[in-house]
Amino acid sequence: MVEVDARGLQCPEPVMLTLAAIKEHPDEEIQVLVSSAIPRDNVERMSKKRGKQVTIAEEGSDFRLTLN
């Protein structure tokens, strides 16, 4: 499992970090942490376009996206 901690970052940085993780670890589960709804939505949309299944969990004021 690969973790991308993009909390506190604004788009496009969380999307770029997630895309790099997908390219580097295409067959592994990736967990992405973001701290607001806009990066959550953008990372989810980009990941789904690349064929990933996305599960989102709220953790306090943050979001954890699990990409499979």
Backbone bond lengths (Angstrom), bond angles and torsions (degrees), N, CA, C in turn:
res aa  C-N    CA-C-N  psi(-1)  N-CA   C-N-CA  omega(-1)  CA-C   N-CA-C  phi
1 M - - - 1.443 - - 1.521 109.15 -
2 V 1.324 114.72 136.15 1.456 122.23 -179.78 1.524 107.39 -110.92
3 E 1.334 117.06 137.89 1.468 120.17 178.51 1.522 109.15 -117.72
4 V 1.338 114.73 132.60 1.455 122.08 175.64 1.524 106.30 -114.51
5 D 1.321 116.79 114.92 1.461 121.04 179.48 1.525 108.34 -98.52
6 A 1.333 115.27 99.66 1.458 121.16 -178.44 1.530 110.93 -110.83
7 R 1.333 116.49 21.36 1.462 119.41 178.46 1.516 110.24 -63.63
8 G 1.326 115.36 137.38 1.455 120.93 179.28 1.518 114.06 84.42
9 L 1.318 117.51 -7.08 1.463 120.65 179.49 1.525 110.21 -94.90
10 Q 1.317 115.37 149.06 1.456 121.06 178.23 1.519 109.28 -106.31
11 C 1.330 115.21 154.03 1.458 120.02 179.63 1.524 109.74 -61.51
12 P 1.311 116.43 142.55 1.458 127.93 15.50 1.531 115.01 -94.56
13 E 1.329 119.22 5.49 1.464 120.46 -173.67 1.530 114.18 -56.05
14 P 1.360 120.54 -48.13 1.470 118.58 179.18 1.532 112.83 -59.83
15 V 1.318 116.74 -37.45 1.465 120.92 178.98 1.524 110.08 -66.57
16 M 1.325 117.13 -43.02 1.464 120.98 -179.14 1.532 111.01 -65.39
17 L 1.343 117.24 -42.14 1.461 120.65 178.73 1.528 111.06 -64.84
18 T 1.334 115.93 -40.03 1.466 119.96 179.35 1.517 110.78 -67.69
19 L 1.304 117.29 -42.78 1.466 121.34 178.23 1.529 110.65 -60.06
20 A 1.318 117.18 -42.14 1.466 120.71 178.16 1.525 110.39 -62.52
21 A 1.336 117.44 -40.43 1.464 121.09 179.27 1.524 110.87 -66.26
22 I 1.333 117.31 -39.53 1.473 121.08 178.23 1.529 109.85 -63.13
23 K 1.327 116.69 -43.12 1.468 120.16 -179.35 1.520 111.30 -67.64
24 E 1.333 117.28 -38.56 1.460 121.38 -176.93 1.531 112.60 -78.01
25 H 1.328 116.34 -30.56 1.471 121.57 -177.28 1.532 109.82 -131.31
26 P 1.339 118.72 64.82 1.466 121.18 -171.43 1.526 115.22 -62.76
27 D 1.313 118.05 -26.59 1.463 119.94 -175.56 1.524 113.34 -106.81
28 E 1.321 117.79 8.23 1.461 121.00 -178.29 1.523 111.04 -104.20
29 E 1.336 115.30 155.38 1.460 120.47 172.45 1.526 107.59 -70.06
30 I 1.323 115.62 137.18 1.463 121.32 179.12 1.518 107.97 -123.24
31 Q 1.329 116.09 131.83 1.448 120.93 175.38 1.522 107.72 -113.13
32 V 1.330 115.01 129.58 1.457 121.40 -177.39 1.523 108.17 -118.69
33 L 1.329 115.78 127.94 1.456 121.39 177.03 1.521 108.75 -105.05
34 V 1.331 115.90 127.24 1.467 121.57 176.53 1.520 108.51 -133.24
35 S 1.327 115.79 160.77 1.461 118.69 -173.22 1.524 114.39 -113.39
36 S 1.332 117.34 8.55 1.462 118.21 175.69 1.531 110.73 -154.20
37 A 1.323 114.85 169.31 1.465 120.78 -173.07 1.526 113.54 -70.69
38 I 1.315 118.49 -33.61 1.465 119.96 -176.48 1.529 110.95 -65.59
39 P 1.344 119.52 -51.17 1.471 117.68 175.78 1.527 112.35 -62.68
40 R 1.332 117.16 -34.81 1.475 120.09 177.22 1.515 110.00 -56.70
41 D 1.318 116.44 -50.40 1.462 120.92 -177.75 1.525 111.78 -65.85
42 N 1.333 116.98 -40.65 1.466 120.40 -178.24 1.529 111.80 -68.83
43 V 1.335 117.17 -41.70 1.465 120.44 177.82 1.526 109.82 -65.27
44 E 1.340 116.68 -41.42 1.468 120.09 178.97 1.529 110.74 -60.96
45 R 1.317 117.43 -47.68 1.468 122.05 -177.87 1.534 110.75 -62.29
46 M 1.335 117.00 -47.04 1.458 120.55 -179.41 1.531 111.01 -63.19
47 S 1.320 117.15 -40.76 1.463 121.22 -178.20 1.522 111.50 -66.47
48 K 1.322 116.68 -42.06 1.461 120.41 178.91 1.521 111.31 -65.12
49 K 1.345 117.34 -35.48 1.464 120.46 177.45 1.518 111.51 -64.00
50 R 1.331 116.20 -23.51 1.462 120.91 179.25 1.523 112.08 -98.66
51 G 1.334 116.30 15.82 1.447 121.22 172.51 1.520 115.67 83.91
52 K 1.320 117.80 13.68 1.460 121.16 -179.87 1.527 110.44 -89.98
53 Q 1.328 115.49 144.49 1.464 120.53 169.92 1.515 106.35 -87.23
54 V 1.337 116.26 137.48 1.460 120.49 -174.58 1.524 109.96 -123.25
55 T 1.329 115.65 128.78 1.456 122.71 173.22 1.522 106.90 -117.43
56 I 1.345 115.97 134.76 1.460 120.20 -177.45 1.523 109.44 -118.71
57 A 1.335 115.56 132.30 1.464 121.52 175.66 1.525 108.74 -127.06
58 E 1.333 115.81 136.30 1.463 120.13 174.42 1.513 108.93 -84.05
59 E 1.319 115.76 134.55 1.460 121.84 177.16 1.515 107.38 -129.26
60 G 1.329 115.99 91.41 1.467 119.78 -174.45 1.515 108.34 66.45
61 S 1.325 116.28 -122.23 1.466 120.31 178.67 1.528 111.65 -95.70
62 D 1.329 117.23 2.21 1.468 121.87 -179.94 1.522 110.84 -104.62
63 F 1.337 115.28 170.45 1.458 122.13 177.20 1.521 108.78 -127.99
64 R 1.335 115.98 139.60 1.466 122.36 174.73 1.520 107.58 -113.91
65 L 1.324 115.98 117.10 1.461 121.73 176.61 1.523 107.70 -101.90
66 T 1.319 115.68 127.64 1.458 121.02 177.24 1.508 107.66 -107.85
67 L 1.333 115.88 121.93 1.467 121.46 -177.60 1.517 108.97 -109.40
68 N 1.323 115.72 126.81 1.471 122.02 177.07 1.514 109.14 -123.29
